[in-house]
Amino acid sequence: MSYKLIYTESYIKKARKFLKKHPDLISQYRKTLEILEINPQHPSLRMHKLLGKLNSLNSISINISYRITLEFYFIDKEIILVNVGHHDEVY
């Protein structure tokens, strides 16, 4: 069973800005979201819980440098996308 990805207005703005700045990553970005929707625990996503002030969030990898932070709810099978960008920007 797949998960439901929830795109907030804030996230959509961040994603548009990110993809405009990095058009070369559009394919990787889409593939990452497809995998996330099907299987959030897929090893290629490298999902992990964040610590400190972001401890309510998880992070997945688009590639070695870029991440998507998200709120992950196992019970409702919902994933709320929060931020996308370079590792240093989203943490």
Secondary structure, 3 states (H helix, E strand, C coil): CCCEEEECHHHHHHHHHHHHHCHHHHHHHHHHHHHHHHCCCCHHHCCEECCHHHCCCEEEECCCCEEEEEEEECCCCEEEEEEEEEHHHHC
